[in-house]
Amino acid sequence: MSAARAEYLRLCSEHHVKPLKVILKQFPQPAHGNGLDDLQHIKIDLSGANLPVKMCAVIGKVLQRDRSILSLRVADCYITEEGCLALCAFLADNTMLKGLSLKGNNLRTKAASALSTVLKRNKVIESLSLEWNSLGTDEDAFAMLMDGLAVNETLHHLDLRNNHITHVGARNLASALIQNRSLNELDLSWNNCGLVGGRFLLDCLQHNRSLAVMNVTGNSIPEDVASALAASLQRNVDRQQLESTYASQSQHLTNALDQEMTTKKKEISAMIDKLESQRSAFDAALESSQERIVELQQDVAQRSEEVACLRASQAASEAALRVSEQQSAQFRALAEQLQAELSEARDTHSEELKLEKQRFASLQAETKAAASQGSDEADALCAKIAELERCRKQLTSDVEGLQADKQNLQLRVQKMDNDFQSQRLAMEQRHTSVLQDQQQQSQDEMNRLRHNSSGREHGLQDQIRQAETKCTQMEQVGVLPAEHLKGHMAHVQQCSCSLFINLTISK
């Protein structure tokens, strides 16, 4: 059993009213076994049924409680105004009923007031048929009905045929139509609007934009007014078509815009996600770059310290280089001085050799003159001459040794100069470590020279002592004059002293 049928039977039992078969037929029974209504939406047609007031109240309650009934037709049932009041009391707050037909029920004042309340409060009704009633006989009641029509926002079709509506009712209807924005079809045929009512309706169409169909047949409206009404209605139709076209286009554009907005939102979202990922990558790269910058700054600071140390080392090396250059200049000056002294000593020794040769020649002449004095003296003199010749050779060899030592010293000085130049170039590349090595080598070379010089000094001193001894012996023998031997010894001592001084300075 359907919910509406069960509700109807229950309400009939409560109000002690016998259920009507014509009503029960309007509620279809569900198929066996599923317990669900086959028809979700029901249209009830009670035309010609005899409906007492209590039955109207039961129907109103069913309509209020059941959400499956969409349409109710109570035509030619003579429900009277009390029945209409009982029905409308529950229709005012109904939320499902779309269509209502109360044709041929002789509705008047009270019914008009009840219908006005329904139009004011009901928010779903779309079609209302009130033909073949007497709503226009009471102008005040009809004005109340029109007040409800003026504020209604859902009604699209209104049928007021044969309701004895005069030009006063037409005026009230026109006032309601000026305010109403939902009504599309209005049937006023077979009323008594007349010329004045027609003009009221024509004037209201200057403000109403929703009404598209109005039937005014049988209202004694002149043809020109009727034509004007038709033209106004046609303008509304054209306007509605334009508005419909505009609405469809607007809806189409709105849909396209919504789709475009959705697409753009997706693109923007994807772009935002991409930007977020790029931003994360950029932040990571920036963080790593900052760490790298800090490392580079630390490296630069360390390199700066190393450069500062290298510059300090370079400055020290340059200072040491300048000192070495000064020492080299001093060495060169000493070598030149030693070369000059050796040249002077060679010249002096050559002159002395010439003098000795001359003296030897004179001595040889004297020896020949004295050869007659005896063979013993001749032998002694030959021995002395041999000894002198040996001394001369010894002195010559000593001079040659001194010259060789001079050449060796020059070669060593030149070698030291070359070594110093190469060491200076290498020192500029190796800086502090090379300078230390060069200083160590120079120290070793100086120690070697000092050792060699000390050896030569001892050798020269021994030679000088030997020469002094030989000169003393020759002076005692009388081969050479004492003054010549003393001068020669003084010269030898002077040369040895100058050589010793030079060696000491070089040390």
Backbone torsions as a table, in degrees:
resi	resn	phi	psi	omega
1	MET	NA	135.4	-179.7
2	SER	-68.5	157.6	-178.7
3	ALA	-65.0	-38.7	179.8
4	ALA	-65.2	-40.9	179.7
5	ARG	-64.6	-44.3	179.9
6	ALA	-64.9	-40.3	178.2
7	GLU	-64.1	-40.8	179.5
8	TYR	-62.4	-45.7	179.3
9	LEU	-63.4	-40.5	179.4
10	ARG	-63.9	-43.0	-179.8
11	LEU	-67.7	-37.0	176.2
12	CYS	-61.6	-38.9	178.3
13	SER	-66.8	-38.9	179.2
14	GLU	-65.7	-40.9	-177.0
15	HIS	-90.1	4.3	178.3
16	HIS	57.2	48.3	179.1
17	VAL	-120.5	140.3	179.6
18	LYS	-77.6	125.8	178.2
19	PRO	-60.7	139.9	178.9
20	LEU	-91.7	133.4	179.4
21	LYS	-62.9	-35.3	-179.6
22	VAL	-63.2	-29.5	177.7
23	ILE	-79.8	-40.6	-179.7
24	LEU	-62.1	-32.4	178.1
25	LYS	-65.2	-23.9	-178.1
26	GLN	-75.2	-16.4	-179.5
27	PHE	-101.9	103.8	-178.6
28	PRO	-69.8	146.3	178.7
29	GLN	-88.1	146.7	179.6
30	PRO	-73.1	163.2	176.5
31	ALA	-69.1	150.7	-176.4
32	HIS	-69.6	136.3	170.3
33	GLY	99.8	-21.9	-177.6
34	ASN	-103.4	-20.1	176.4
35	GLY	71.2	12.6	-178.5
36	LEU	-118.5	152.7	176.7
37	ASP	-70.9	133.2	175.0
38	ASP	-69.9	-38.9	-179.0
39	LEU	-107.1	122.4	-179.9
40	GLN	-83.0	-28.9	-178.6
41	HIS	-120.6	131.6	-173.6
42	ILE	-119.6	138.8	172.4
43	LYS	-115.0	118.4	-176.2
44	ILE	-101.2	126.3	177.9
45	ASP	-120.2	110.6	-178.8
46	LEU	-111.8	29.5	-176.5
47	SER	-60.0	130.4	176.4
48	GLY	81.2	-0.3	-180.0
49	ALA	-80.3	151.5	177.5
50	ASN	-90.9	109.1	-173.7
51	LEU	-116.3	107.3	175.0
52	PRO	-71.5	174.5	-175.4
53	VAL	-63.3	-44.3	-179.8
54	LYS	-62.1	-37.3	178.5
55	MET	-66.0	-36.4	176.4
56	CYS	-62.8	-39.0	178.1
57	ALA	-65.9	-40.4	178.0
58	VAL	-62.3	-43.5	179.1
59	ILE	-62.9	-40.4	178.6
60	GLY	-61.8	-41.8	178.6
61	LYS	-65.8	-39.8	177.6
62	VAL	-60.5	-43.1	179.3
63	LEU	-63.5	-36.4	-178.1
64	GLN	-71.2	-37.0	-173.8
65	ARG	-92.6	-26.7	-178.3
66	ASP	-98.2	134.2	-176.2
67	ARG	-102.1	9.9	-178.7
68	SER	-97.7	-11.6	-177.3
69	ILE	-90.3	118.6	-178.3
70	LEU	-102.6	-24.6	-174.8
71	SER	-141.9	141.8	178.7
72	LEU	-134.4	124.3	178.6
73	ARG	-118.7	111.6	178.1
74	VAL	-117.8	74.9	-175.5
75	ALA	-102.7	135.6	175.2
76	ASP	56.0	40.7	179.4
77	CYS	-104.5	-8.6	-180.0
78	TYR	49.9	55.2	-177.3
79	ILE	-76.3	-9.6	-178.6
80	THR	65.4	170.8	-177.6
81	GLU	-68.3	-34.7	178.4
82	GLU	-64.1	-41.5	176.3
83	GLY	-64.0	-38.6	177.7
84	CYS	-64.4	-40.1	178.0
85	LEU	-63.9	-42.7	179.2
86	ALA	-64.1	-37.7	179.1
87	LEU	-72.0	-44.5	-176.3
88	CYS	-70.1	-23.1	179.2
89	ALA	-59.8	-29.5	179.8
90	PHE	-100.8	-13.8	179.7
91	LEU	-80.7	-21.9	-175.5
92	ALA	-61.6	-35.4	-177.7
93	ASP	-107.9	13.9	178.0
94	ASN	-69.7	141.1	-176.6
95	THR	-116.3	7.7	-178.4
96	MET	-125.3	-28.2	-173.6
97	LEU	-69.3	119.6	-179.8
98	LYS	-95.9	-34.8	-176.2
99	GLY	-127.7	140.4	-179.6
100	LEU	-139.8	126.5	177.9
101	SER	-123.1	120.6	178.8
102	LEU	-119.9	40.8	-177.3
103	LYS	-65.8	138.7	170.6
104	GLY	61.8	45.8	179.2
105	ASN	-119.3	11.2	176.3
106	ASN	52.5	49.7	-179.4
107	LEU	-81.7	141.6	-176.8
108	ARG	-134.1	-127.1	-169.0
109	THR	-63.2	-58.4	-176.1
110	LYS	-63.0	-39.1	178.6
111	ALA	-63.6	-38.9	178.4
112	ALA	-61.5	-41.8	179.0
113	SER	-64.4	-42.3	179.5
114	ALA	-65.4	-41.2	178.0
115	LEU	-65.9	-33.6	176.3
116	SER	-60.9	-40.8	178.1
117	THR	-64.9	-40.4	178.1
118	VAL	-60.7	-45.4	-178.8
119	LEU	-65.3	-32.7	-179.0
120	LYS	-75.4	-36.0	-171.8
121	ARG	-101.8	-30.1	-178.3
122	ASN	-74.0	134.7	-175.0
123	LYS	-114.3	10.4	-176.8
124	VAL	-128.7	-19.5	-175.0
125	ILE	-65.8	135.8	-176.1
126	GLU	-119.5	-25.2	-178.1
127	SER	-133.4	132.1	-179.7
128	LEU	-136.9	119.2	179.9
129	SER	-111.4	118.2	-178.5
130	LEU	-123.3	27.0	-176.4
131	GLU	-69.3	156.7	178.5
132	TRP	56.4	48.3	170.4
133	ASN	-127.1	-172.2	-177.1
134	SER	-125.6	43.2	-176.7
135	LEU	-69.9	-23.7	-177.8
136	GLY	-85.1	-6.2	-178.5
137	THR	-69.6	-33.4	175.9
138	ASP	-103.3	105.1	-174.0
139	GLU	-63.8	-37.0	179.6
140	ASP	-67.1	-43.7	178.4
141	ALA	-63.0	-40.6	178.1
142	PHE	-64.8	-36.3	177.0
143	ALA	-61.7	-37.9	177.2
144	MET	-64.5	-41.3	177.6
145	LEU	-60.9	-40.0	179.7
146	MET	-69.8	-28.2	174.7
147	ASP	-63.9	-39.3	175.7
148	GLY	-65.7	-38.9	177.4
149	LEU	-64.0	-35.6	-176.9
150	ALA	-62.4	-35.6	-175.9
151	VAL	-97.7	-6.1	-179.9
152	ASN	-71.4	142.4	-175.3
153	GLU	-121.4	4.8	-176.5
154	THR	-121.7	-19.6	-174.9
155	LEU	-71.3	126.9	179.4
156	HIS	-108.9	-30.5	-176.0
157	HIS	-128.7	130.4	179.4
158	LEU	-134.6	124.2	-179.2
159	ASP	-111.9	113.3	-179.6
160	LEU	-120.2	30.9	-179.9
161	ARG	-65.1	143.9	173.7
162	ASN	51.9	57.4	177.6
163	ASN	-123.7	16.6	176.4
164	HIS	56.6	43.5	-179.4
165	ILE	-86.1	125.0	-179.8
166	THR	-96.5	-171.8	179.7
167	HIS	-66.8	-27.3	176.8
168	VAL	-67.9	-45.4	176.0
169	GLY	-62.6	-36.1	177.5
170	ALA	-63.6	-36.6	177.0
171	ARG	-63.3	-44.9	178.4
172	ASN	-63.8	-39.4	177.7
173	LEU	-63.7	-41.8	178.9
174	ALA	-62.5	-41.3	177.7
175	SER	-61.8	-40.4	178.7
176	ALA	-66.4	-39.6	-179.4
177	LEU	-66.9	-29.9	177.4
178	ILE	-61.8	-36.5	-178.1
179	GLN	-88.2	-30.6	-175.6
180	ASN	-71.4	140.4	-178.2
181	ARG	-123.7	6.8	-175.4
182	SER	-116.2	-25.7	-174.1
183	LEU	-68.3	127.7	179.4
184	ASN	-108.7	-33.6	-176.9
185	GLU	-127.0	133.7	179.9
186	LEU	-137.6	125.6	179.3
187	ASP	-112.5	109.7	-179.6
188	LEU	-113.2	19.2	-175.0
189	SER	-66.2	149.7	177.0
190	TRP	58.4	50.2	169.0
191	ASN	-122.1	-167.6	-175.2
192	ASN	-123.2	48.6	-177.8
193	CYS	-70.2	-42.3	179.6
194	GLY	69.5	-169.7	-178.2
195	LEU	-62.3	-45.9	-177.0
196	VAL	-64.5	-45.1	177.5
197	GLY	-62.2	-37.5	177.5
198	GLY	-62.6	-40.5	178.7
199	ARG	-67.6	-36.6	175.1
200	PHE	-59.2	-44.6	179.4
201	LEU	-65.5	-38.2	178.7
202	LEU	-64.6	-40.2	179.4
203	ASP	-65.8	-37.8	-177.7
204	CYS	-68.8	-26.9	179.0
205	LEU	-69.8	-14.5	174.8
206	GLN	-69.7	-19.2	-178.6
207	HIS	-111.9	-28.3	-178.7
208	ASN	-82.0	132.8	-178.8
209	ARG	-116.6	-4.2	-175.6
210	SER	-98.0	-28.2	-175.4
211	LEU	-72.1	122.9	-178.0
212	ALA	-114.3	-25.2	-177.8
213	VAL	-131.1	127.0	176.9
214	MET	-142.3	118.6	179.3
215	ASN	-101.0	115.9	-178.7
216	VAL	-117.5	24.8	179.7
217	THR	-63.4	140.3	176.4
218	GLY	75.3	27.1	179.7
219	ASN	-114.5	12.5	179.2
220	SER	56.2	37.4	177.5
221	ILE	-92.5	130.6	-179.4
222	PRO	-57.6	157.5	-176.0
223	GLU	-63.9	-38.0	-178.7
224	ASP	-66.5	-38.1	177.7
225	VAL	-68.0	-40.4	178.5
226	ALA	-63.0	-40.5	177.7
227	SER	-63.9	-40.6	178.2
228	ALA	-63.4	-40.2	176.7
229	LEU	-61.9	-43.6	179.0
230	ALA	-62.1	-40.2	179.5
231	ALA	-64.6	-42.5	179.2
232	SER	-63.0	-41.4	178.4
233	LEU	-64.9	-37.8	178.4
234	GLN	-64.4	-38.2	176.7
235	ARG	-61.6	-40.6	177.9
236	ASN	-64.1	-40.5	177.9
237	VAL	-60.8	-47.1	178.9
238	ASP	-61.6	-41.8	179.8
239	ARG	-64.0	-40.4	179.0
240	GLN	-66.3	-38.0	176.6
241	GLN	-62.8	-44.4	177.7
242	LEU	-61.9	-42.7	179.4
243	GLU	-65.6	-37.5	177.1
244	SER	-64.3	-44.0	177.2
245	THR	-62.0	-44.2	179.3
246	TYR	-63.4	-39.9	179.2
247	ALA	-65.1	-42.5	179.1
248	SER	-64.7	-43.0	177.7
249	GLN	-64.0	-41.4	178.0
250	SER	-62.5	-40.9	177.9
251	GLN	-64.1	-42.0	177.6
252	HIS	-61.6	-46.7	179.4
253	LEU	-64.4	-37.4	178.1
254	THR	-64.0	-43.1	177.8
255	ASN	-63.0	-44.4	178.6
256	ALA	-62.3	-41.0	179.2
257	LEU	-65.3	-39.3	177.8
258	ASP	-63.5	-43.5	177.9
259	GLN	-62.2	-43.1	179.6
260	GLU	-64.3	-40.8	178.3
261	MET	-63.8	-40.6	177.6
262	THR	-62.0	-45.4	178.7
263	THR	-61.3	-46.0	-180.0
264	LYS	-63.5	-38.8	178.0
265	LYS	-62.4	-41.9	177.0
266	LYS	-62.5	-44.2	179.0
267	GLU	-62.5	-43.0	179.6
268	ILE	-64.1	-41.4	178.0
269	SER	-61.9	-44.4	177.9
270	ALA	-62.5	-41.0	179.1
271	MET	-64.8	-39.8	178.4
272	ILE	-63.7	-43.2	177.6
273	ASP	-61.1	-42.8	179.1
274	LYS	-63.4	-43.4	178.7
275	LEU	-64.2	-37.0	178.3
276	GLU	-64.5	-43.7	178.1
277	SER	-63.8	-43.1	177.3
278	GLN	-63.0	-38.1	178.5
279	ARG	-64.7	-41.6	177.3
280	SER	-61.8	-45.2	178.4
281	ALA	-62.4	-40.9	179.1
282	PHE	-64.5	-41.1	178.6
283	ASP	-62.9	-42.5	178.0
284	ALA	-62.9	-44.4	178.4
285	ALA	-63.4	-40.1	179.3
286	LEU	-64.5	-41.1	179.0
287	GLU	-63.7	-45.7	177.9
288	SER	-63.9	-37.4	178.1
289	SER	-64.9	-41.0	178.1
290	GLN	-63.5	-42.1	176.5
291	GLU	-61.9	-42.4	178.3
292	ARG	-63.7	-38.5	178.9
293	ILE	-63.7	-42.3	178.2
294	VAL	-61.6	-44.6	178.1
295	GLU	-60.8	-43.1	179.2
296	LEU	-64.5	-39.0	177.9
297	GLN	-63.0	-42.4	176.9
298	GLN	-63.3	-42.2	178.1
299	ASP	-62.5	-42.2	179.0
300	VAL	-62.7	-41.3	178.6
301	ALA	-62.7	-42.8	178.3
302	GLN	-63.8	-44.4	178.0
303	ARG	-62.8	-36.9	178.1
304	SER	-62.6	-42.5	176.7
305	GLU	-62.0	-42.8	178.5
306	GLU	-62.5	-41.4	178.1
307	VAL	-62.9	-40.6	178.2
308	ALA	-62.2	-43.1	177.6
309	CYS	-62.6	-42.9	178.3
310	LEU	-63.3	-38.9	178.0
311	ARG	-65.0	-41.8	177.0
312	ALA	-62.5	-42.5	177.8
313	SER	-63.4	-39.7	178.6
314	GLN	-63.6	-41.6	178.2
315	ALA	-62.2	-43.3	177.8
316	ALA	-63.7	-40.4	178.6
317	SER	-63.7	-41.7	178.3
318	GLU	-63.1	-40.0	177.8
319	ALA	-63.1	-45.2	177.8
320	ALA	-63.3	-35.6	178.6
321	LEU	-65.1	-41.4	177.8
322	ARG	-63.6	-41.7	177.9
323	VAL	-62.0	-43.5	179.1
324	SER	-63.1	-40.3	177.1
325	GLU	-61.7	-40.9	177.1
326	GLN	-62.8	-43.6	177.3
327	GLN	-62.9	-39.7	177.7
328	SER	-62.4	-41.8	177.4
329	ALA	-62.1	-40.7	177.2
330	GLN	-63.3	-42.5	178.0
331	PHE	-60.2	-42.8	179.1
332	ARG	-62.0	-44.1	-179.9
333	ALA	-62.3	-41.8	178.2
334	LEU	-64.0	-40.3	179.1
335	ALA	-63.8	-42.7	178.2
336	GLU	-63.1	-42.1	178.8
337	GLN	-63.0	-43.4	178.6
338	LEU	-62.7	-39.6	178.8
339	GLN	-63.9	-41.5	179.1
340	ALA	-64.0	-43.2	-179.7
341	GLU	-65.6	-40.6	177.7
342	LEU	-64.3	-38.8	177.5
343	SER	-63.9	-40.8	178.6
344	GLU	-66.1	-41.7	178.8
345	ALA	-64.0	-36.9	177.7
346	ARG	-64.5	-42.8	179.3
347	ASP	-63.6	-44.4	-179.5
348	THR	-62.9	-42.0	179.9
349	HIS	-65.8	-35.2	177.1
350	SER	-64.5	-42.3	178.7
351	GLU	-64.3	-41.5	179.8
352	GLU	-64.2	-38.8	177.2
353	LEU	-62.0	-40.5	177.2
354	LYS	-61.6	-43.7	179.4
355	LEU	-63.5	-40.9	-179.6
356	GLU	-65.2	-39.8	177.1
357	LYS	-62.0	-42.6	178.4
358	GLN	-62.4	-45.8	-179.8
359	ARG	-64.5	-38.2	178.3
360	PHE	-63.9	-37.9	177.5
361	ALA	-65.0	-41.7	178.3
362	SER	-66.0	-41.6	177.7
363	LEU	-63.2	-38.3	178.9
364	GLN	-65.0	-37.2	178.3
365	ALA	-67.1	-43.2	178.3
366	GLU	-63.3	-37.4	-179.0
367	THR	-64.6	-41.3	177.6
368	LYS	-64.2	-36.2	179.4
369	ALA	-68.1	-34.3	-177.7
370	ALA	-91.0	6.5	-177.7
371	ALA	-66.9	-23.1	-179.7
372	SER	-75.1	-12.2	-177.1
373	GLN	-73.9	-17.3	176.7
374	GLY	149.3	150.6	-178.2
375	SER	-70.1	-28.8	179.6
376	ASP	-65.7	-45.7	179.3
377	GLU	-65.8	-35.8	179.2
378	ALA	-64.8	-41.9	179.0
379	ASP	-64.3	-42.8	178.8
380	ALA	-63.0	-40.6	-179.3
381	LEU	-66.6	-38.3	177.8
382	CYS	-63.6	-39.2	178.0
383	ALA	-62.7	-44.0	179.1
384	LYS	-63.6	-39.6	179.0
385	ILE	-63.5	-40.5	178.1
386	ALA	-62.7	-40.9	178.8
387	GLU	-63.3	-42.0	178.4
388	LEU	-63.2	-40.2	179.0
389	GLU	-63.5	-38.7	176.8
390	ARG	-64.7	-42.2	178.4
391	CYS	-61.5	-39.6	179.8
392	ARG	-64.3	-43.2	178.8
393	LYS	-62.7	-39.1	179.1
394	GLN	-62.5	-43.7	178.3
395	LEU	-63.7	-39.7	179.6
396	THR	-63.7	-42.6	178.2
397	SER	-64.7	-36.5	177.3
398	ASP	-62.7	-42.0	179.2
399	VAL	-64.2	-42.3	178.3
400	GLU	-63.5	-38.7	176.0
401	GLY	-61.7	-40.6	177.2
402	LEU	-62.8	-41.5	178.0
403	GLN	-63.7	-41.4	177.9
404	ALA	-62.7	-41.0	177.1
405	ASP	-61.9	-37.7	178.8
406	LYS	-62.7	-46.9	179.5
407	GLN	-62.4	-40.8	177.3
408	ASN	-61.6	-42.2	178.2
409	LEU	-62.8	-40.7	178.0
410	GLN	-62.4	-44.5	179.7
411	LEU	-62.6	-39.9	179.5
412	ARG	-66.8	-39.6	178.2
413	VAL	-63.5	-43.4	177.4
414	GLN	-62.7	-42.1	177.8
415	LYS	-62.6	-41.5	177.5
416	MET	-62.0	-40.1	178.9
417	ASP	-63.1	-45.3	178.8
418	ASN	-63.6	-43.2	178.2
419	ASP	-62.4	-38.4	-180.0
420	PHE	-65.0	-40.4	178.9
421	GLN	-63.8	-47.1	179.4
422	SER	-64.2	-38.9	178.2
423	GLN	-66.1	-36.1	178.6
424	ARG	-64.5	-43.1	177.6
425	LEU	-64.3	-43.0	179.4
426	ALA	-68.2	-32.2	-178.9
427	MET	-67.4	-34.3	177.3
428	GLU	-64.4	-28.3	179.1
429	GLN	-87.0	-38.5	-175.0
430	ARG	-94.8	-10.0	177.1
431	HIS	58.1	-121.9	-166.8
432	THR	-68.6	-42.6	-175.9
433	SER	-65.4	-41.7	-179.5
434	VAL	-66.3	-38.4	179.7
435	LEU	-62.9	-40.8	178.3
436	GLN	-63.9	-42.0	177.9
437	ASP	-61.5	-42.2	-179.0
438	GLN	-65.0	-42.3	178.2
439	GLN	-62.3	-38.4	178.7
440	GLN	-64.4	-43.4	178.1
441	GLN	-63.5	-43.5	179.0
442	SER	-61.0	-40.1	179.3
443	GLN	-64.3	-42.7	178.1
444	ASP	-62.4	-43.1	179.7
445	GLU	-63.8	-40.9	179.2
446	MET	-65.7	-38.4	177.1
447	ASN	-64.1	-41.7	177.7
448	ARG	-62.3	-45.0	178.2
449	LEU	-62.8	-39.7	179.3
450	ARG	-63.4	-41.5	178.9
451	HIS	-64.7	-45.1	178.5
452	ASN	-63.3	-41.8	-179.2
453	SER	-64.1	-40.6	178.8
454	SER	-64.2	-38.1	177.5
455	GLY	-64.8	-43.5	178.4
456	ARG	-63.9	-37.4	-179.5
457	GLU	-61.6	-46.2	178.4
458	HIS	-63.1	-39.6	178.4
459	GLY	-63.5	-43.5	178.3
460	LEU	-63.0	-41.9	178.5
461	GLN	-61.9	-41.0	177.4
462	ASP	-62.7	-42.7	179.4
463	GLN	-63.0	-40.4	179.6
464	ILE	-63.5	-42.0	178.9
465	ARG	-63.5	-42.0	177.9
466	GLN	-63.0	-42.7	178.6
467	ALA	-63.3	-40.0	177.8
468	GLU	-62.1	-41.7	180.0
469	THR	-63.0	-45.4	-179.9
470	LYS	-63.9	-42.5	179.5
471	CYS	-63.6	-38.8	178.7
472	THR	-64.5	-42.6	178.1
473	GLN	-63.0	-44.0	178.7
474	MET	-64.5	-36.7	178.1
475	GLU	-67.1	-39.0	178.4
476	GLN	-66.2	-38.6	-179.9
477	VAL	-69.7	-35.1	179.9
478	GLY	99.0	14.3	179.8
479	VAL	-71.0	-42.7	179.5
480	LEU	-116.2	149.8	176.8
481	PRO	-66.5	148.7	-177.9
482	ALA	-65.6	-36.9	-177.7
483	GLU	-67.1	-41.9	-179.5
484	HIS	-64.1	-41.7	179.6
485	LEU	-66.8	-39.0	178.3
486	LYS	-65.2	-41.3	177.8
487	GLY	-63.5	-41.4	179.0
488	HIS	-63.9	-40.4	179.5
489	MET	-67.5	-38.3	178.5
490	ALA	-63.5	-40.5	178.4
491	HIS	-64.3	-41.4	179.2
492	VAL	-64.3	-42.5	178.7
493	GLN	-63.3	-38.8	178.6
494	GLN	-63.0	-43.7	178.7
495	CYS	-63.1	-43.0	-179.7
496	SER	-66.5	-35.0	179.0
497	CYS	-67.4	-43.6	179.4
498	SER	-63.3	-40.0	177.5
499	LEU	-64.0	-40.2	178.3
500	PHE	-63.9	-40.4	179.4
501	ILE	-63.9	-44.2	179.8
502	ASN	-61.3	-44.1	178.5
503	LEU	-62.7	-39.4	179.3
504	THR	-63.8	-43.0	179.3
505	ILE	-63.1	-42.3	179.0
506	SER	-63.0	-34.2	175.3
507	LYS	-62.1	NA	NA
